[in-house]
Amino acid sequence: MGKLGSVLIFHALVAALASTGVAEAEPRTITPLPDGWRFIQADPEGAETPTLDDASWQAVTVPHDWAIAGPFDPDAKAAGENGFLPSGVAWYRRTLDLKPQPGRRYFIEFDGIMERSGVWVNGHHVGYRPLGYVSQRYDLTRHLRADGRNVIAVRSDTSAAPSSRWYTGSGIYRHVRLIEIDDVHVTQGGAYVRATAISDAQATISVTAEVQNDTGAAVAAKVELLLIDPDGREVGQTVTATSEIASGRTRALPAEIALPRPRRWDISDPALYRAAIRVLAADGTLLDNEDVRFGIREARFDPATGFWLNGRNFKLKGVALHHDGGAVGAAVPLAVWRQRLTTLKAQGVNAIRTAHNVPSPEFLDLADELGLLVMDELFDQWNVAKTPEDYHLFFGDWHKRDALDMVRRDRNHPSIVLWSAGNEIHDTAYPVQAKAALRSILDIIHAADPSRPVTMALFRPNVTKDYENGLADMLDVVGQNYRENELIAASRQNPKRSIVGTENAHNRSNWVPVRDYAPFSGMFLWTGVDYLGEANRSGWPNIQNPAGLLDRTGRQKISGMERESWWSERPVLHLVRNADPAAAGPATDGAGGPNQPVLPTMIAVATPKPKVALFDDWTPQDRSPHDETIEVYSNCRQVEAFLNGRSLGTLPINADASPRRWTVRYAPGEVRATCRDPGSEAVSDRLRTAGKPVRIDLQADLPTVGSTFDDMVYVRARVVDANGVTVPSADSRLHFAVKGTGQLIATDNGSSVDHTPFSSPDRAVQDGVAVGLVRGAGNGRFTVTATAEGLKAGAVDLRSTK
């Protein structure tokens, strides 16, 4: 639960007390713990002891990823899988000024520690977790000092590297909070809210609250439930019968409310309700309170027709996302995800796969708010390794707890429509072992959340005979990575199978089979955003996998432009230059009339092209007359192209989703393409020839930015000519600076081979662009500038809020 959850708890509590008149008591309190941490990138003796002098340690705030500071090193132990960034042991310490009170319990909750972590309070070891992606909560109560001086110590260890096939980050890289509750309380993940029956007239909202009694005697308790609609109005209330809970025991207390005229959560209207859950003593005294956001929606997978949401049948147009945020590493401000997810949704993306690990809670909160569907994924390994130090070492001992904790934490999110038990699991080469492991995971998920189906990303199932030996049919929805026609064959072989593409390539040949086969529920592209690590195939100096629709800075790539033309429901048109000779057809001088067709050879389907052949500019290195191909990605039925104002002709949309192409003799100036569909004539794009670089243009994504960790804004720099055209060949090195109530967090350019530390204010442009990541520093205003030798400086003014 993030800061929003804490605010909701407070306001809902006030409303509950006012409406029911229950006796006043100390409610659940949640205190974020971002500040006051001391950090050392080492493994000193006695670091867990309360008497250790840590005054020389570095003061940091959390979330904190120490590895992203670098340096990039070709000899890094984790190598290209971790983006050639460092790994190792680090410690964090923090003093809690907390005097324990009778009848109260105190927990510390971490949303993620990378990895093999241990936690101590006042020198007492309270917990250990090998997997770095799961949330973890520890009870501090019996180890707290009466005088209030309590020392929390955390050890994180990524020295056994590589342990994942992508950049993991290191340290306490997600949020931390202190939770204070009554001895009688709702357990961790123990509040479960779901709509068990939905119609236009009414929905039945079922809530189960698992209540733990940590007192020394039996307790009589009941649960009060209030429903708050998306507009903040109370729309339902009920109280359960009083039940006795024995000392040291947990009891599930169910409640149910009939909700008239429910507003459904949908990708176009992500309406969120709130269930205010109150645990009351028999006399009405408030013991505990927990607020749960939820959505009312009907999601299902049908073997014959694919995916359905609220009575509508459509394709999952999804992307896979790793957990890093580019220049900020694994400690990702929510603003980074908001920029990325908003941009992806604007391109027609409607679903996200959390590859290949449990995401942060606030990521799922954001998916709920934006109306994005989610495949929530658990593991990249079971018992068989992919890298020597990965989770296979711990799967047997830990997978049940990790799976259960994930599902209980995430099951109230309406965005989640699928659980994934794993990705390309190599156990499938050993069917007996694989089926036993899968059955263990399925039983856990289905027991904790019977409302959702489970899939997994099968890895070459025709090789390991998954469709023949019964493993695939254990899944509620059969998922396969790539080889779309194999999955279609499996569907036809057994029409009772629901199917989804769990990981898919960007090519047209991957999309069209999914688009045209009704049972295919949809696909998840690899990947939505370029990500750090998994660079072993390309090797040094490459630090990332550049397979995204967006680059690391959240900027749309050419692959994203093409995908948008296939997936968007609004008119889309993008124009690029294709320098691949294989794409060229007969050249035209641009003298044709507006309706003159281009020869069919100009729009013949081509094989997948090297991405390097596509350019978002009309500035080739060769400025002499030569053949150039312009390529248009558009869902418009008719598109007309122009060179320096002269029509090149109009082309219809291609049934196979291939781009429309015109090949012309190059001339400097402008190429333009315009949608000719009635009512969409304003949809157009143009490319202009760039001159010499003259100045830096700065634009901020947003005019205002807050000052907390989760606040951040991208300030985008372009090196432009006298006419404001981006100069793609510019090689300037920009210096970013901030003056006023703001701070520079990092810089980036999306490059696969730039080894400049992200914290550096100096950044070379790539394709004429770079970005500065900035945050506020209190109420006020600040100015971001970018300077470079020989260029007029750029500046942008921003407002900062606390």
VOGU-3710 file (C-alpha; in Angstrom, 3 decimals, decimal comma):
1> mgklgsvlif> 0,000/0,000/0,000  1,416/3,410/-0,982  0,914/6,887/0,430  -2,549/7,076/-1,148  -3,612/4,043/0,882  -2,553/5,716/4,122  -4,624/8,798/3,319  -7,650/6,692/2,416  -7,410/4,766/5,681  -7,529/7,972/7,684
11> halvaalast> -10,501/9,480/5,849  -12,458/6,241/5,774  -11,908/5,809/9,495  -13,324/9,253/10,218  -16,340/8,478/8,037  -16,860/5,122/9,725  -16,764/6,572/13,230  -19,154/9,337/12,279  -21,661/7,021/10,615  -21,671/4,177/13,123
21> gvaeaeprti> -20,878/5,778/16,430  -18,375/3,092/17,430  -16,218/3,735/20,464  -13,040/5,636/19,716  -9,831/3,607/19,689  -6,370/3,847/18,240  -6,696/2,747/14,613  -4,160/1,103/12,368  -1,421/3,601/11,557  0,957/3,391/8,623
31> tplpdgwrfi> 4,130/5,460/8,712  6,338/5,617/5,597  10,052/5,263/6,371  11,906/6,949/3,500  14,383/8,982/5,555  16,996/8,502/8,238  18,781/5,505/6,719  22,545/4,980/6,871  24,127/2,928/4,105  27,421/1,178/3,416
41> qadpegaetp> 28,383/-0,828/0,361  30,346/-3,402/2,322  29,837/-6,258/4,799  31,286/-5,037/8,111  31,396/-7,259/11,164  28,617/-6,537/13,655  26,561/-4,407/11,267  23,371/-5,811/12,775  24,231/-4,863/16,356  22,553/-1,805/17,914
51> tlddaswqav> 25,815/-0,503/19,391  27,674/-0,239/16,061  28,836/3,289/15,265  27,463/4,010/11,769  28,184/7,751/11,777  30,616/7,337/8,886  28,060/5,541/6,745  26,366/7,414/3,916  22,990/9,048/4,607  20,435/7,861/2,037
61> tvphdwaiag> 16,711/7,801/1,467  14,803/4,727/0,331  13,818/3,465/-2,159  17,518/3,246/-2,985  19,321/1,289/-5,704  23,033/1,616/-5,099  24,079/-0,380/-8,185  22,705/2,118/-10,716  25,458/4,555/-9,709  27,897/2,266/-11,518
71> pfdpdakaag> 30,431/2,202/-12,812  29,755/0,204/-15,953  32,508/-2,399/-16,100  33,161/-5,025/-18,800  34,510/-7,288/-16,045  31,484/-6,914/-13,738  30,634/-10,227/-12,094  27,004/-10,173/-13,245  28,173/-9,252/-16,772  25,727/-8,284/-19,490
81> engflpsgva> 22,773/-9,877/-17,766  23,000/-7,090/-15,189  23,975/-4,424/-17,709  27,647/-4,600/-16,650  26,734/-2,804/-13,415  28,073/-3,769/-9,972  26,709/-6,268/-7,479  27,636/-7,170/-3,903  26,700/-6,869/-0,236  25,347/-3,700/1,369
91> wyrrtldlkp> 23,863/-2,766/4,726  21,223/-0,253/5,771  20,526/0,934/9,327  17,859/3,174/10,772  16,866/4,219/14,284  13,176/4,070/15,149  12,033/6,351/17,944  9,231/4,033/19,013  8,007/3,160/22,490  5,851/0,024/22,296
101> qpgrryfief> 2,417/0,256/23,898  0,483/-2,607/25,535  -2,057/-4,247/23,243  -0,342/-2,985/20,085  1,771/-4,787/17,500  4,466/-3,299/15,286  5,495/-4,525/11,841  8,024/-3,318/9,322  7,075/-3,925/5,699  9,413/-3,849/2,704
111> dgimersgvw> 8,015/-3,870/-0,830  11,312/-5,227/-2,133  14,913/-5,820/-1,033  17,341/-7,044/-3,690  18,130/-9,742/-2,646  18,904/-12,645/-0,208  18,028/-10,172/2,477  18,120/-10,354/6,251  16,435/-8,002/8,731  17,400/-7,385/12,386
121> vnghhvgyrp> 15,864/-5,256/15,128  18,095/-4,380/18,068  20,431/-7,181/17,064  17,684/-9,839/16,845  17,252/-11,535/13,493  13,556/-11,310/12,535  13,533/-12,579/8,967  15,213/-13,639/5,751  14,019/-13,722/2,149  16,001/-15,023/-0,830
131> lgyvsqrydl> 13,758/-13,638/-3,590  14,279/-9,936/-4,134  10,945/-9,156/-5,802  8,428/-10,097/-3,098  6,997/-7,879/-0,387  7,942/-8,941/3,132  6,626/-8,032/6,575  8,280/-8,705/9,940  6,854/-8,479/13,454  9,106/-6,287/15,603
141> trhlradgrn> 6,964/-6,219/18,719  8,782/-8,494/21,158  12,208/-7,086/20,292  11,391/-3,381/20,755  13,047/-1,464/23,591  10,868/0,232/26,170  12,989/3,409/26,043  12,104/3,885/22,364  15,578/3,678/20,801  15,322/0,849/18,300
151> viavrsdtsa> 17,760/0,023/15,539  16,653/-1,637/12,297  19,436/-3,272/10,273  19,009/-4,708/6,770  21,503/-6,746/4,787  21,056/-7,079/1,034  23,238/-9,404/-1,004  23,559/-9,543/-4,791  27,094/-10,947/-4,689  25,902/-14,333/-5,995
161> apssrwytgs> 25,584/-13,030/-9,522  23,987/-13,203/-11,940  20,765/-14,261/-10,260  18,422/-12,887/-12,926  18,784/-12,506/-16,669  18,199/-8,729/-16,537  19,193/-5,784/-14,384  18,028/-6,398/-10,821  19,287/-3,385/-8,918  20,668/-3,736/-5,387
171> giyrhvrlie> 19,540/-2,685/-1,931  16,217/-1,527/-0,461  14,902/-0,510/-3,838  11,182/-0,247/-3,018  9,158/1,497/-0,320  9,337/0,731/3,411  6,748/1,436/6,102  6,032/0,876/9,782  2,601/-0,573/10,578  1,121/-0,275/14,061
181> iddvhvtqgg> -2,040/-2,262/14,774  -4,056/-3,744/17,608  -3,338/-7,225/18,927  -6,610/-8,128/17,175  -6,133/-7,252/13,532  -6,582/-8,155/9,882  -3,643/-10,305/8,792  -1,213/-9,402/6,029  -3,128/-9,831/2,773  -6,105/-11,070/4,769
191> ayvrataisd> -8,706/-8,694/3,308  -10,185/-10,162/0,116  -12,826/-8,245/-1,860  -14,585/-9,530/-4,948  -17,816/-9,174/-6,886  -19,449/-12,603/-6,914  -22,454/-11,675/-9,070  -22,737/-8,744/-11,475  -25,625/-7,397/-13,523  -26,631/-3,930/-14,651
201> aqatisvtae> -29,117/-3,804/-11,801  -26,975/-5,157/-8,964  -23,634/-6,595/-7,915  -22,965/-8,750/-4,875  -19,800/-7,648/-3,111  -18,257/-10,390/-0,997  -15,556/-9,574/1,529  -13,527/-11,917/3,680  -11,432/-10,488/6,511  -8,990/-12,849/8,206
211> vqndtgaava> -8,721/-11,620/11,783  -5,785/-12,625/13,965  -6,039/-12,643/17,763  -2,627/-12,101/19,365  -3,982/-11,431/22,846  -3,726/-13,947/25,680  -7,443/-14,766/25,726  -10,342/-15,458/23,369  -11,885/-12,370/21,783  -15,402/-11,774/20,473
221> akvelllidp> -15,178/-9,707/17,279  -17,219/-8,712/14,258  -16,573/-6,927/10,980  -18,278/-3,778/9,767  -18,101/-3,150/6,018  -18,751/0,146/4,263  -18,672/0,573/0,489  -17,593/3,902/-1,009  -18,312/4,498/-4,697  -15,910/6,135/-7,218
231> dgrevgqtvt> -17,390/9,553/-6,405  -16,735/9,163/-2,681  -20,319/8,416/-1,623  -21,248/5,692/0,859  -23,355/3,150/-1,037  -23,557/0,176/1,310  -23,026/-0,934/4,875  -23,286/-4,192/6,813  -22,055/-5,747/10,048  -21,325/-9,449/10,544
241> atseiasgrt> -22,446/-11,496/13,488  -20,051/-11,596/16,432  -17,601/-14,519/16,352  -15,210/-15,824/18,972  -11,529/-15,964/17,987  -9,321/-18,098/20,203  -6,014/-16,772/21,493  -3,252/-17,088/18,904  -5,732/-18,053/16,191  -6,943/-16,563/12,916
251> ralpaeialp> -10,569/-16,643/11,803  -12,060/-15,647/8,463  -15,076/-13,354/8,908  -17,161/-13,029/5,731  -19,431/-10,110/4,849  -21,669/-9,442/1,855  -23,418/-6,379/0,428  -25,841/-6,020/-2,473  -24,741/-2,992/-4,481  -27,380/-1,468/-6,787
261> rprrwdisdp> -26,462/-0,165/-10,259  -22,744/-0,949/-10,126  -20,310/1,042/-12,213  -17,985/-1,402/-13,906  -14,211/-1,029/-13,946  -13,131/-1,010/-17,593  -10,166/-0,024/-19,722  -12,161/3,016/-20,884  -13,609/3,799/-17,425  -11,369/2,491/-14,624
271> alyraairvl> -13,914/3,108/-11,872  -12,596/2,219/-8,420  -14,682/1,510/-5,330  -13,387/1,324/-1,783  -14,236/-1,223/0,889  -13,718/0,213/4,382  -13,244/-2,823/6,646  -13,527/-2,336/10,402  -12,844/-5,002/13,021  -14,989/-4,283/16,076
281> aadgtlldne> -15,095/-5,736/19,562  -18,449/-7,017/20,802  -19,118/-3,634/22,474  -18,395/-1,747/19,238  -14,859/-0,658/20,095  -12,768/-0,261/16,964  -9,883/-2,756/16,968  -8,492/-2,514/13,449  -9,279/-0,922/10,096  -8,175/-1,581/6,556
291> dvrfgirear> -9,251/0,069/3,307  -9,217/-1,874/0,047  -9,641/-0,350/-3,397  -11,368/-2,667/-5,840  -13,190/-2,702/-9,144  -16,356/-4,406/-10,297  -15,766/-6,167/-13,581  -16,391/-9,416/-15,442  -13,319/-10,852/-17,173  -13,138/-14,256/-18,813
301> fdpatgfwln> -11,253/-16,271/-21,410  -13,350/-18,271/-23,857  -11,858/-21,134/-25,906  -13,834/-20,176/-29,012  -13,795/-16,386/-28,917  -10,872/-15,273/-26,764  -10,923/-12,565/-24,098  -14,050/-10,823/-22,782  -14,357/-7,861/-20,418  -17,766/-6,691/-19,261
311> grnfklkgva> -19,511/-8,327/-22,184  -17,109/-7,007/-24,835  -14,825/-9,276/-26,844  -11,443/-7,799/-27,821  -7,790/-8,702/-28,128  -5,281/-8,258/-25,348  -2,809/-5,886/-26,952  -0,115/-6,292/-24,369  3,533/-5,660/-23,676  5,959/-7,226/-21,226
321> lhhdggavga> 7,793/-4,893/-18,853  10,840/-5,439/-16,676  11,029/-3,631/-13,363  13,843/-1,111/-13,986  13,173/2,524/-14,811  16,191/3,210/-16,994  18,372/5,958/-15,558  16,855/5,566/-12,071  17,591/1,829/-11,987  15,337/-0,430/-9,944
331> avplavwrqr> 14,274/2,328/-7,507  11,582/3,658/-9,833  9,547/6,773/-9,002  5,872/6,283/-9,765  6,097/9,228/-12,164  8,326/7,117/-14,435  5,708/4,376/-14,644  2,955/6,928/-15,150  4,785/8,451/-18,117  5,541/5,049/-19,621
341> lttlkaqgvn> 2,132/3,462/-19,095  0,269/6,554/-20,266  2,369/6,668/-23,430  1,907/2,956/-24,088  -1,854/3,186/-23,609  -2,002/6,123/-26,021  -0,391/3,804/-28,597  -3,185/1,253/-28,214  -1,602/-0,987/-25,568  -4,280/-2,282/-23,183
351> airtahnvps> -2,398/-4,937/-21,179  0,867/-5,397/-19,261  2,796/-8,535/-18,342  5,035/-8,127/-15,293  8,072/-9,924/-16,654  9,173/-12,057/-14,922  8,565/-11,172/-11,342  6,230/-9,715/-8,741  5,798/-5,970/-9,421  5,680/-3,153/-6,895
361> pefldladel> 2,285/-2,458/-5,257  2,140/1,086/-6,629  2,671/-0,222/-10,166  -0,549/-2,221/-9,825  -2,320/0,750/-8,225  -1,403/2,760/-11,302  -2,621/0,037/-13,678  -5,939/0,089/-11,789  -6,177/3,865/-12,177  -5,232/3,946/-15,861
371> gllvmdelfd> -7,393/1,032/-16,968  -4,661/-1,366/-18,040  -5,111/-5,130/-17,810  -2,326/-7,093/-16,117  -0,803/-10,554/-16,242  0,860/-10,775/-12,825  3,833/-13,143/-13,084  5,638/-15,072/-10,383  8,837/-16,822/-11,420  11,463/-17,072/-14,137
381> qwnvaktped> 12,735/-20,399/-12,758  11,440/-23,371/-10,842  13,810/-26,246/-10,032  16,031/-25,961/-13,117  18,510/-23,106/-13,432  18,877/-20,513/-16,168  21,828/-18,846/-14,457  23,907/-20,599/-11,765  22,792/-18,397/-8,853  19,125/-17,895/-9,694
391> yhlffgdwhk> 15,910/-18,785/-7,831  16,153/-22,503/-8,634  18,350/-22,752/-5,518  15,391/-21,692/-3,353  12,299/-22,792/-5,273  11,677/-26,001/-3,342  11,783/-24,281/0,046  10,222/-20,931/-0,801  7,879/-21,078/-3,788  4,749/-21,818/-1,767
401> rdaldmvrrd> 5,228/-18,863/0,536  6,299/-16,540/-2,280  3,317/-17,508/-4,431  0,849/-17,168/-1,584  2,210/-13,802/-0,468  2,019/-12,431/-4,010  -1,558/-13,535/-4,604  -2,811/-12,358/-1,212  -1,140/-8,984/-1,699  -2,372/-8,429/-5,271
411> rnhpsivlws> -5,726/-10,212/-5,565  -7,881/-7,119/-4,989  -6,552/-5,295/-8,054  -9,190/-5,193/-10,808  -6,468/-4,717/-13,408  -5,180/-8,266/-12,887  -6,973/-10,718/-15,187  -4,345/-13,481/-15,271  -1,807/-14,992/-12,917  1,304/-16,448/-14,537
421> agneihdtay> 3,048/-19,323/-12,767  6,300/-18,876/-14,645  8,220/-17,947/-17,765  9,932/-20,425/-20,091  10,341/-22,878/-17,258  13,059/-25,395/-18,069  11,549/-28,013/-15,755  9,232/-28,957/-18,617  12,013/-31,132/-20,020  11,223/-33,347/-17,023
431> pvqakaalrs> 7,416/-33,721/-17,168  6,857/-35,507/-13,859  8,858/-32,862/-11,990  7,280/-30,002/-13,920  3,717/-31,157/-13,358  4,324/-31,614/-9,645  5,697/-28,086/-9,346  2,892/-26,608/-11,436  0,253/-28,426/-9,387  1,762/-26,995/-6,211
441> ildiihaadp> 1,559/-23,440/-7,583  -1,925/-23,889/-9,053  -3,314/-25,187/-5,776  -1,942/-22,192/-3,895  -3,237/-19,611/-6,366  -6,669/-21,178/-6,811  -7,169/-21,473/-3,049  -6,147/-17,855/-2,402  -8,003/-16,450/-5,408  -10,592/-18,665/-7,101
451> srpvtmalfr> -11,756/-15,729/-9,246  -8,915/-15,641/-11,782  -7,350/-18,093/-14,237  -3,704/-19,130/-14,240  -1,411/-19,369/-17,240  2,302/-19,783/-17,776  4,634/-18,929/-20,641  5,408/-22,322/-22,169  8,851/-22,670/-23,699  8,937/-24,642/-26,963
461> pnvtkdyeng> 6,090/-26,912/-25,844  6,261/-28,994/-29,015  9,814/-30,009/-28,096  8,981/-30,982/-24,503  5,586/-32,423/-25,554  3,585/-30,158/-23,219  0,509/-30,448/-25,460  0,702/-34,233/-25,382  1,751/-35,098/-21,814  -0,977/-33,143/-20,033
471> ladmldvvgq> 1,063/-30,243/-18,654  -0,482/-27,582/-20,912  -3,986/-28,720/-20,044  -3,349/-28,193/-16,342  -3,476/-24,462/-17,115  -6,710/-22,472/-17,129  -5,367/-20,498/-20,083  -2,627/-22,000/-22,241  0,168/-19,511/-22,815  3,083/-19,876/-25,201
481> nyreneliaa> 6,038/-17,677/-26,036  6,421/-16,915/-29,755  5,496/-19,445/-32,508  1,942/-18,185/-32,813  0,985/-20,797/-35,405  2,017/-23,581/-33,010  -0,387/-22,207/-30,433  -3,135/-21,977/-33,041  -2,485/-25,636/-33,934  -2,749/-26,566/-30,240
491> srqnpkrsiv> -6,075/-24,722/-30,052  -7,414/-26,562/-33,073  -6,127/-29,857/-31,702  -8,157/-29,304/-28,518  -10,884/-26,642/-28,959  -11,475/-26,588/-25,199  -8,185/-24,747/-24,674  -8,238/-21,024/-24,051  -5,044/-19,532/-25,477  -2,955/-16,389/-25,146
501> gtenahnrsn> 0,424/-15,314/-26,517  2,482/-14,707/-23,394  5,505/-13,345/-25,262  5,631/-12,296/-28,887  7,899/-10,581/-31,390  7,204/-7,257/-33,093  6,910/-8,482/-36,661  3,778/-8,302/-38,741  3,968/-12,078/-39,135  3,509/-12,382/-35,352
511> wvpvrdyapf> 0,557/-10,002/-35,124  -1,627/-11,051/-38,061  -2,231/-14,655/-36,863  -3,316/-13,324/-33,464  -5,511/-10,672/-35,071  -7,235/-13,091/-37,436  -7,800/-16,156/-35,210  -10,838/-15,604/-32,990  -9,818/-17,966/-30,138  -6,472/-16,153/-29,742
521> sgmflwtgvd> -7,055/-13,943/-26,680  -4,191/-11,630/-27,523  -0,460/-11,190/-27,192  2,265/-9,614/-25,059  5,130/-8,075/-27,027  8,709/-8,487/-25,975  8,964/-5,765/-24,858  7,167/-2,485/-24,105  10,195/-0,438/-22,985  13,932/-0,896/-23,512
531> ylgeanrsgw> 15,448/-2,310/-20,341  18,844/-2,572/-18,697  20,606/-5,915/-18,787  20,095/-9,086/-20,827  22,931/-7,814/-23,001  24,977/-11,018/-22,988  24,023/-11,912/-26,529  25,366/-8,650/-27,872  28,062/-8,247/-25,209  30,096/-5,271/-24,157
541> pniqnpagll> 29,746/-2,335/-24,789  25,972/-2,937/-24,903  24,236/-2,410/-21,556  20,587/-3,001/-22,436  18,041/-4,891/-24,484  16,646/-2,390/-27,020  13,492/-4,361/-27,942  10,925/-1,829/-26,694  8,207/0,248/-28,276  9,626/3,052/-26,106
551> drtgrqkisg> 13,258/3,768/-25,311  14,551/4,019/-21,725  13,406/7,645/-21,525  9,826/6,790/-22,450  10,195/8,211/-25,965  8,312/6,450/-28,744  10,515/4,455/-31,105  9,790/3,639/-34,718  8,641/0,171/-33,688  6,110/1,905/-31,441
561> mereswwser> 4,894/4,015/-34,330  4,178/0,933/-36,413  2,494/-0,870/-33,506  0,309/2,158/-32,837  -0,974/1,999/-36,416  -2,069/-1,605/-35,776  -3,461/-1,246/-32,259  -4,847/2,255/-31,848  -8,579/2,835/-32,135  -8,117/6,455/-33,184
571> pvlhlvrnad> -6,715/7,606/-36,554  -2,916/7,281/-36,539  -0,259/8,264/-39,066  3,522/8,161/-38,725  6,060/8,866/-41,441  9,640/7,520/-41,455  12,511/7,170/-43,896  13,470/3,618/-44,865  17,056/3,394/-46,075  16,908/-0,367/-46,636
581> paaagpatdg> 17,435/-0,935/-50,387  15,131/-3,968/-50,218  12,224/-1,657/-49,425  12,705/0,548/-52,475  10,498/0,441/-55,543  10,600/2,520/-58,753  11,291/6,144/-57,941  8,870/8,972/-58,686  9,681/12,645/-59,132  6,614/13,672/-57,182
591> aggpnqpvlp> 4,748/15,065/-60,188  1,720/12,776/-59,904  -1,775/13,966/-59,028  -3,361/13,457/-55,604  -5,099/10,239/-56,589  -2,395/8,725/-58,758  -1,578/5,227/-57,450  1,960/4,059/-56,987  2,986/0,872/-58,772  2,163/-2,289/-56,824
601> tmiavatpkp> 5,844/-3,174/-56,457  6,151/-0,201/-54,140  3,867/-1,790/-51,538  4,942/-5,390/-51,803  5,279/-7,167/-48,492  8,903/-7,176/-47,372  10,674/-9,450/-44,936  11,514/-7,964/-41,522  14,089/-5,199/-41,945  17,079/-4,263/-39,820
611> kvalfddwtp> 15,897/-1,553/-37,464  18,950/0,523/-38,316  17,466/1,104/-41,783  14,576/3,177/-40,404  14,995/6,838/-39,500  12,631/9,417/-38,074  14,133/12,181/-40,234  14,561/13,507/-43,792  18,278/14,149/-43,315  20,286/11,341/-44,936
621> qdrsphdeti> 24,058/11,466/-44,763  24,155/11,467/-48,573  22,662/14,796/-49,681  23,131/14,138/-53,415  20,169/12,975/-55,562  19,496/9,317/-54,859  16,555/7,016/-54,221  14,912/7,206/-50,803  11,854/5,314/-49,545  9,319/6,966/-47,291
631> evysncrqve> 7,272/4,577/-45,198  3,911/5,327/-43,596  2,404/3,525/-40,598  -1,291/4,327/-40,502  -4,711/2,844/-39,886  -6,288/5,383/-42,236  -8,058/3,793/-45,182  -6,364/6,210/-47,609  -3,061/8,086/-47,211  -1,550/10,657/-49,562
641> aflngrslgt> 2,169/11,486/-49,544  3,958/14,654/-50,652  7,522/15,729/-51,417  8,037/19,476/-51,127  4,335/20,070/-51,689  3,978/17,806/-54,712  1,749/14,768/-54,401  3,293/11,315/-54,670  -0,126/9,697/-54,875  -2,647/8,081/-52,555
651> lpinadaspr> -2,428/4,508/-51,313  -5,057/2,323/-49,622  -4,504/0,401/-46,415  -2,910/-3,029/-46,816  -4,871/-5,997/-45,528  -1,759/-7,585/-44,035  -0,971/-4,465/-41,953  2,197/-3,763/-43,951  3,313/-0,149/-44,296  2,640/1,968/-47,348
661> rwtvryapge> 5,764/3,030/-49,222  6,700/5,615/-51,810  10,196/5,650/-53,351  11,398/9,024/-54,638  14,526/10,832/-55,756  15,845/12,579/-52,683  15,540/16,355/-52,546  16,052/18,433/-49,414  12,998/20,061/-47,890  9,932/18,275/-46,553
671> vratcrdpgs> 8,099/14,994/-46,988  4,569/14,811/-45,657  1,789/12,257/-45,419  -1,885/12,997/-44,753  -4,898/10,862/-43,894  -7,550/11,177/-46,597  -10,389/9,544/-44,685  -13,413/11,826/-44,299  -13,188/13,695/-41,022  -9,544/12,753/-40,403
681> eavsdrlrta> -7,759/15,088/-42,811  -5,968/16,777/-39,896  -4,114/13,544/-39,105  -0,719/13,946/-40,738  3,022/13,761/-40,194  6,052/15,382/-41,779  9,826/15,129/-41,868  12,070/18,082/-42,687  15,706/18,246/-43,713  17,883/19,547/-40,892
691> gkpvridlqa> 20,556/22,193/-41,326  23,480/22,967/-39,058  22,920/22,704/-35,287  22,260/26,127/-33,773  20,558/25,819/-30,399  19,130/23,527/-27,743  15,369/23,256/-27,404  14,090/22,176/-23,970  10,572/20,923/-23,253  9,236/19,416/-20,014
701> dlptvgstfd> 6,645/16,650/-20,080  4,729/18,469/-17,305  4,865/22,069/-16,017  4,672/21,137/-12,319  6,470/18,491/-10,293  6,318/17,429/-6,654  9,184/16,872/-4,239  8,708/13,309/-2,999  10,493/10,211/-4,259  7,597/9,254/-6,520
711> dmvyvrarvv> 7,567/12,678/-8,209  9,715/13,319/-11,284  9,462/14,895/-14,715  11,412/14,402/-17,936  12,954/17,528/-19,456  13,615/16,651/-23,090  16,430/18,321/-24,995  16,754/18,527/-28,777  19,664/19,943/-30,739  17,937/21,882/-33,527
721> dangvtvpsa> 18,769/24,019/-36,537  17,652/27,609/-37,161  14,175/26,363/-38,117  13,709/24,184/-35,034  14,338/20,892/-36,857  16,107/18,202/-34,822  19,613/17,549/-36,156  19,957/13,732/-35,992  23,707/13,781/-36,695  24,483/16,174/-33,830
731> dsrlhfavkg> 27,202/14,914/-31,487  26,953/17,636/-28,844  27,536/16,888/-25,182  24,955/18,698/-23,100  25,349/19,964/-19,555  22,111/20,009/-17,540  21,759/22,322/-14,531  18,965/23,304/-12,146  18,576/26,665/-10,434  15,911/27,203/-7,770
741> tgqliatdng> 13,697/24,798/-5,824  14,456/21,737/-7,897  17,043/19,006/-8,274  18,558/17,046/-11,120  18,120/13,286/-10,558  19,753/11,799/-13,651  20,383/12,237/-17,372  19,932/9,789/-20,216  19,807/9,448/-23,987  18,523/5,901/-24,451
751> ssvdhtpfss> 21,839/4,679/-25,900  22,845/1,028/-25,669  26,545/1,870/-25,483  26,825/5,094/-23,453  28,683/4,317/-20,211  28,389/7,765/-18,647  26,981/7,381/-15,117  23,306/8,267/-15,098  23,885/10,655/-12,204  26,173/12,790/-14,376
761> pdravqdgva> 24,809/16,216/-15,437  26,669/15,789/-18,732  25,106/13,695/-21,482  25,849/13,283/-25,175  22,846/13,460/-27,461  21,763/10,446/-29,478  19,871/11,151/-32,700  19,941/14,757/-31,563  18,120/14,181/-28,249  18,789/13,643/-24,548
771> vglvrgagng> 16,820/14,076/-21,313  17,247/15,367/-17,806  15,192/13,836/-14,990  14,243/16,458/-12,404  12,278/16,682/-9,164  11,054/19,527/-7,005  12,637/20,565/-3,712  9,776/22,303/-1,944  7,262/24,948/-2,948  8,604/27,390/-5,506
781> rftvtataeg> 9,941/27,639/-9,024  13,089/26,447/-10,733  14,768/26,619/-14,104  16,392/23,763/-15,969  19,072/24,699/-18,473  21,048/22,719/-21,026  24,243/24,093/-22,493  26,774/22,845/-25,045  29,767/24,267/-26,824  28,814/26,200/-29,951
791> lkagavdlrs> 25,054/26,094/-29,303  22,595/28,602/-27,904  21,517/27,314/-24,474  18,037/26,017/-23,782  15,957/26,677/-20,698  12,574/25,723/-19,285  10,817/27,004/-16,157  8,964/24,626/-13,839  6,911/24,919/-10,685  7,717/22,778/-7,670
801> tk> 5,335/21,625/-4,948  5,967/19,800/-1,684
//
